[in-house]
Amino acid sequence: MTKKFLLKYFPPAKTTKCLHHGLPFWLQVQTIYNGLNLLTRQLIDVATGGTLNNKTPEVAYEFIEEMALNNY
């Protein structure tokens, strides 16, 4: 049900067009990561072989996106 809601009101094409108000990419990734609950952050850290903060923003984003695609 959650997936249907998100696809209906927040389709990927629409969210891709979303303005990011000039925030640098690294800050966007950090904001996403810091907004996750502790368990999800720990899962991502384990999957990356360390803390996500030690990765480049591009690599960190790829891990977050991959986890999201496989878990939700």
Protein Blocks (a to p, Z undefined) as FASTA:
>chain_A
ZZmmmmmmmgfklmmmpceehpafklmmmmmmmmpcfklmmmmmmmnopafklpcfklmm
mmmmmmmmmmZZ
